[in-house]
Amino acid sequence: MSSLTVFLVFSFAAGSWAAMPHGWQPCKLGSKEYEPCMVKEVNKAIQTLKGGSKTLAVNPLDPLRILELKIDQGSGPVSIKLEFKDTDIVGLSTCVLLTLKNKDWKRLEGDGHCKSLDVIGKYRIDGKILALPIKGEGDAKVHIDDAAIAAAIDIEEITGKDGKKHFHAKTFTADITPTKQSYYFENLFNGNKALADNMNTFLNENGEQIFKELKPAISRALSQAFTQITNQIFYKIPSNEINVK
């Protein structure tokens, strides 16, 4: 489960069950202390779930395993097809929730900060970056420092297979803005070390611009993955057990 999902999905957990798991405390929707209580309890949940939870059937948060992540950017200064497989996102437990707003279970909005994130996995890339061709496959690492994160979930209520009402995430949007980023792609250009070293240097010298161009595609890909995870959790608990006032 991602930190973004923890930020916004586990906010309901801190106000839902009569017997709270992992020592979490309920927060009463509508009270003056609701939002600061949510921030406190969600940050507690992030640390609790670092190694996963058998109680909630949640896999480890840090590292988070993503089987596949595809970016297909067909135009602009960065025009590439980039595919990651068997990828770990390391460092999500460094993320903290700063603000959270619950708009009557129609929309959840949150802002957070991640100190350090690493995306490590197998990659395949083909295309052009700032007019230079790039091609290769192998191991890759993308490092992100001091990232501001804004995320939101638009929610509706549906009838589940159990005949009960459940919340359903229609959309999950995520915006990531790092202060600094670095890239390393092994085995570029079929292992040509000179070309590969030059390209990795070029990527890091132009890291901010490259991330800016890739950001919409990255956000879309991550948002799709997080929507699926969010709904897996929503479907476990009827909405009348979540919307506690």
N, C-alpha and C positions, 0 to 999 in steps of 0.2 A: 504494500500500500504506500502511496506517495505521501509526502508531507502536505501537499496541497489537499489531498483527499482527507488526511487527518484534520487539517485546519477546518474544513468546512463540513465534512460528514460526521466526524466525531464530536463536533459541537452539539449535535442532537443527542449523542450518547450521554453527555454530561447532564442532560435534563430529562432522561427518558425512563430508565428502568427503576423499579422499586428497590431492587437490590443491586447496587452499582458494582460492576466488576473492577478489580484492581484498585479498590479504595478511592475511586473517583467520587466526587460529591455532586449532587444535583444542583442545577441552577434554574430558578423559577422564571419562566418567560413572562415578561411584563413588569418584573421588579426593577427597581432603580439600579440594583447591583448585577443585573443579568449579564450585561456585556463584559464587565471586568471579571465576573465569575467565569464566564465562558473562556475568556483568554487564559485565565489561570488553569482551568481544568483541561483545555485542549493542549496546552503546553505540557502539562503533566502526562497526558495521553501519548504525546509524541515520544517522550522518553520511555514510558511504559512499554510501548509497542516497538521499540527499537529492535528487539529480538523476536517479535511476533507475539501472538496470543492464541493459545489453544482454546481458551474460553470463547473467543470471538471468531475462531477459524481464520485468523489473519496471519499472513506470511510476514517474515521479518521486514521491517521498515528500512533498516540500514544494515547491509545494502539492499536496495530494491532491485529485483530481477525483472527485466523487460525482455521478452523473447524476440520481439521484432519492432523496429522503429524505422519508418521510411520517410524520406524527404525527397519530393520530386519538384524541383524548382526549374521551370522551363524557360524563364526569361529574366532579364535584368542583369546587373553586373555579376551576380552569382547565379549561374545556370547549371545545375548539377542534378544528378540522381545519386542519392546517398542512402545506403541501407545499413543499419546496425542490426546485428543478431546476437543473442545470448549476452545481453548487455546488463551491467550492474551500474546503478546510480548510487554512489557512495557519498555519505555525508548528510543525508536527509535529517539525521538527528541533531544537526547543528542549526536546523531551522526553528524559528520561533514565530508564533502568532502575535501580531501587534494589535490588530483591531478585528472585530467581527460584528456584523450586522445581520440580524434575522428579520426579514421583511414578511412576517406572518406566514412563513413556510411557502411563500411564492418565489422567494429569491434569497439566497445566502451570499454575502459578500465578505471577503476577508483580505487583509494585507499582512504580509509577513516579511521575514528577512532570513536568508540562509548565508551562513558565514563562509562555507566552503563546500563545493560539490564537484565530484568527479564522475564523468560518464566513461565507462571502460567496457570495451567489447570488440567484437569482430565487425569489420566494416567492408563495404564495397562502394567505390565512388567512381563516377565518370561524368565529365562535363568541363565547364570552364569557370574559373574564379577570377574576376577582374581581368578578363580577356586572356588569361593564361590557362592552357589545358591542364587538367588533373585527372589521373586515372590510377587505380590501384585497389588492392584488397589485402587485408591482414588485421593486425591489432591496432586499436586506436584508443586515444585518451583525450578527452576534452575536460579542461579544468576551469571552474568558474569561482571567482572570489566575490564576496559581499554582494549577493544578488537580492534585489528588491522583488517581491512577488505580490501580484494582485490577482485574485481569483474570484470567480462567481459561479453559482449554480442556479439555473432557472428550474423551478420545480412544479410538477403537477401531481394530482392524486389519481391513482388508478386502482382497479380491482385486480388483485393477484390471483394466482392459481389456487390459493387456499380459500378464495372467496372473500377475503378481507381487504380493506383499503390499505394501500401502501403508497408512500411517496415515490416519485419517479423523476430522475434528473433528465430533463429535456436537453439541456445544453450545459456544458462545463467549459468555461473560458479561463485561460491562464496566461498571464503576461509576466515574463521574466526579464529583468534588467540588471545584468551584472556590472560591477565596477571594473572588473578585469577578467579577461579570459585568455586561455592558451590552448594550443592544439598540437597533437603529435599523431601522425599517421605513418605507421610502419609499412615498408614494402611498397611505397609508391613507385610508379613507372617500372613495374616488374623487377623491383629490387635495385634499380640504378641509384647507387648511394648519392652521387653528386646531384642528380636531379631531385631526388627525394629530400636531401638536406636543404637544398635551395628552396624547394616548395614549402617545407615546414617552417623555414625562416620567414618566408614571404607571408604565410598564413598568420604567424604571430605578430609580424610587423603591422599587419592590416587587420588584426583581430577584431577591433571594435566595429569597423565597417562591415566585415564579413558576418559577424553575429547579427548586426542590424538587418542585413539582407536575408539571413536565414531565419530570423526570429518569427515571422508569421507562420512559416512552414513548421518550425519546431513547436510553436504553441498549438497549432492545429493538431499535430500528431499526438502530442502529450494530452491535449484536451480530450481526444477520442478515447485514449487509454483510460484516463481518469473518470470519464463518464461511465464506462463499463464497470470499473471498480466501485464507483459510488452506488450504482444501482444494485450491485451484488449485495451491498450492505443494507440498502433501503429495503430490499425484498425480504430480509430476515425479520424485520420488525414492523408490525402494523402501525399505520400512521397515528392511530388514537393512543398508542403507547409512547409515541415520540412527542406529539404536540401537547405537552403538559403545561398547563397555565396555573 
